[in-house]
Amino acid sequence: MLIQDLLAMLQQVKKEGKWWRAQCPAHNDPRGSLTVKIGDTGKILLHCHAGCDKQDIMDALGIGPKDLHNDIPQPPGKRSGPSKRPDAAKIKQAAEKQDKRREDDIVAKYDYCKPDGTLYYQVIRFPDKQFSQRRRDKNDPEKWIWNLQGITPILYNLPALQDIEPDPNDIIAICEGEKDVHTLQALDIHATTSNGGADNAPNVKDISILKNQHIAIFPDNDEPGNRFAEAFAERLHGYAATVRIVRLPHKQTHDDVTDYVERRRSQGADDTDISDEIITLARTSPDYDPDRPPDYSTGYQTMAELFALNPQPPEFIIPEILPVGLTIISGRPKARKSWMTLQWLKAITTGSDFYKKQMKVGRGLYVPLEDSPARVNKRARLLDWPINNPGQCDILYSREFRQNFGTMNERTFADKLKRAIINRQYCFVAIDTFARAFIGDHNDASAITTALAPLQEIAIELGISITIVDHHKKGAGQNGVSKDVVSDISGSVAKAGILDCSISIYRDPRREDEGQMLITGRDVNDQELFIENMNEKSGGWRVVGDNDSHQHSLAQKDIVKALQTRPEEGLSVNELIMLTEHSKSSIYRHLQELRMAHEVIEKKIGRGKKYIYQEPPELPEWAQK
């Protein structure tokens, strides 16, 4: 096959030196990740920088390995084999296959129409904020051509901008993307943009629709947004009546108009109020002055703007225990921290109870890097995970986790994890353990910060919890050493400085079925909760509560222990007072609670009453396997 024939089967081909760049036919590829060149032996070389296998590329094109031998034309008189030039039908088939793959991956279509409403071209949005452009084929209106060759770019939303009279009390907004245009339109604000992104703005020749209008430019909260705003403002200065660059009080880098509007809606503001806020900010922003140095420091918020917002309480995944953000749960070996994490996952994904807390049910990801499917299966059953209603919980074991994301200290780890969280809509991600996810020196503060800081930013930005299971330092909280939920985490103290919440589990060395769970964090009240084993079969924890609750639980245990000495005939209240040394009122109160929990039954004997302890039912066979 001649290399020219192969290039004819590809889309968006560009010559770059001695090689060509094109869109990879094996995946949705608006950016053009495929490189094609002729190797030293004359063979055509294909490489997708997004990671597609060469066989997948050939399959998408409908060719085989033999077709990659470049059939260089031979001099006259020299014999050569027949050229394997693909026919037109094969080229058309490959193009149609690419079109079908693209169509299946489309997230949104934005029509760029002429003033009369006639479709001129489209901007297509794919997953992960990737974009491409296409136009109708003049010879075949049913077919799309995935480029804008021969097209003069126009402003977006042109039909809606017709016949707008200039009004100092009104604005035409210029946003950095089509989605933001629709967001502002929903607020009854005129808006437009241009295709091509921040670095190509403004690529529109005809801006006559904006002449003498009052223009407000809304850049994204990042460096490309600044360049976008400056380019448009410079183009419109002296042409429009007024030009202002409007800095919305964003919370995060890369936030845009839509992020701001959605945040205000989540804070209880209605669309009328939000529209008034945006218009007011546009009117009060300074006029653009090309002689003034560009203001590249974005994201400032005035105290007036701060106080205008409705104060919101801290967000929690599990109220008062697990906040939005990055959390580490740590403990010594056998502290059952993995069990506790699995209990949280069960509660969050199935809506079941955890410490009598009501929580929003959502999707979770569990990454047990030290466990097999058999062990996770057994633990989940012992925790009474509802088999018939298991909730939305995904599990990713060690090999698959590394195939998808790599290790935590790799540069691309956080971005890959973020895409998975967004695509699968996780509200809780649990990685067990840090030692298996991070490969390197755990005492290297710089490496720890580089690995964990992006995860904390992702969790806050997306409003989720990323929880990592970790170990304690040797001797932490043991042999009279005071417990410190922050410094007891193994490795560098840089970990604690990044966290939104730190939770530590300490088992009681005298009573292995009891322990303490200490909690601290930025927006979490410091807590010392007492925990105890759920039952003899399970390794799960039951949260008893604070010290008062703990003493309450100990009293009930004393009563149960006394009743177990007389399993058949039971004990009276007076006998329980003698054996436990608890007051009569306390005995009555605890017996009532134990009866309601079906752990104690009351039996009349003559004029008196006896109380008999009931053994909990045996776990079913499937839970013991």
Phi, psi and omega in degrees: 000135174287144181298330178297326179291322178294316181297329179292341180273353184257166180248151176055049182280132177228134178277128180227093182069236182264012180218175182236148173246140181208171175283133181288127181283352184271352177205165177294116193221070179298335187278341183080075186265353185268131172248141182230133175205168178262124181284178182297332181270002181090359180279144178281125182255134178241134177214122176263120182285352174272354173105007180293142177288147182298325180296321178296323179294315180295321179298320180294330180271347182075033180235169179239179182302326181293334181288348183273006174272113183292117181277085181290129179304135183269154177297155179304140178088347180261131184288144175214154179290164180294138179290135181266060181284122180291145179284171184298326181296322180292320178295317180296320180297318179296319179295319179295324179295320177294318179300319180295319180296317178298315184300322181292335185264359186294132176264319181207151177239131179242115183275121171266110186248152173289167183307330181275004178094359179288131179295130180253310174198174182233147166254129184249131178256130177250173177304157178063031176055041173261145186229154173212166180236152178210161180219159178287144175282122182300328181276342180214090185301344178277350185255143177258141171250124189271058171196172180244031179298130181082003181258134173266114184303146178232168176288149178280147174070029184303316181303326182284347183264359181290145172062027175272116179283135178303132184215120180301338180269002181234162180224159162247119184271140173247117183253173183268359180200159182296324179300320178294326177301314180293325178299314181288325177300322179296341177261013180064037176245126177297138184207155177207174174199182173231152181280162175110354177083177186297323186282350179251007184276148341270129183263024184257130178280313185266106177243022185299336180295341182263000182298132178065010178273166177261109191257134173236121183259128183246093181280157169292160185274065178198180184295315175301325177298320177298317180294320177301311182296316182295320182294316179292317181297318179296321180293322186267347181299127181085351180255314173276162180296312176219149176227124179227140173263121187257121179261104177288149180284074182286159178260327186237153170299143181078359177299147178234189181302315182297320178300317180297313182297317181294323178294318179294323176296319179294338179271003175100359180284139176272170187296327179297316178296318181294318178299316179298320179300313183294316179298318180297317178298321180295318182291328185268353176288148183290150175297145179293132179233110183295341180276347179274134179304141180302143177264101182265003179264102185255169173091007179293148176228129179280162177297325178298318178294322178299312182289339179286341179279145176287122180298131181250139177291159178303145180271137179233146170275314169244115187310131174068000182238303186244103182275168168297138181128199181260127181234143168244129171252122187233165179175170177287165174306143180070016177279358178065033178291327176293323177298315181298317179298318179294326176295319176299315181299317178300313182296317184289321187270341180246348182080013179283171188281142166220113179053038176058031180259136175269127183224158178284128181281136181208186181268142181230156175238125179247127183240085180274087187288345181252001188239155176265164175304324181296319181290318178297320178301311182297315181297317180299320179293320179293337176272009180060040175298128184293107185295321182281346177219070189285356179076189183256083182234123176259146178236134180231114182275177193306308185296314181293325179298315181289326177296321183281319191238340188081209178255162188296335182268007174278147187298327185269358186302308186297318180296317180296317179295321180298317179298320179295319180298316181291314184295322184258001172058051177283143171250349181214125177236124180242120180250119187231100016232173177298322183298329179271336182273331182250121180253111181156193182279114182287353177260003179276102185300321181295315181294321179296314180297317180299325182281318189270327184302316177297327179293322178294319178296319179297315182298317179292315182299319185268355178069041181233178173248127167252115184245131182242131176274132183220175182256165172269157170294158181298129178084000183298125176068016183244156174053046176084355178289132183295150181275134178223106187297340181268304187281348179283346178295137182293155177083202186293144176290352177299333178304308185297328181291339182267335189291150168270337180205140176235128181234131179235142177248128178237119177277144178287119183295339180273330182226098188296340181271008179230162179188188178230145174241112180261136185230135172213160180177178183295312183244020182245131175293135177301130183226147171235100184256137177270139182232156178215159181298138181298312177197177186291333184276328189260153174263007181286159179256146169247127181280118179280315180132203181283191185299319178298316178296324179296314179298323177300315180294320179298322179297317178295323177296322177299318180295315180297319180297321178293318180295330181290344176283341178230069190294335185260311184274338178078184181227152175273172179297316180298322179293323178293325178297318181293321185280329185255341182063025173265156182291162181298316181296322179294318179300312181300316182297315182289324177297320178298317179294321179292326177293318179295332178273004179061030176261343181225139174245150180258133182229127179280130177228106184064233178272346184258185179228144175241151180241129186239133180281137177255124175294139177297150181297149178295144175293145178298162184303319184297334181278344182265353182282000000 
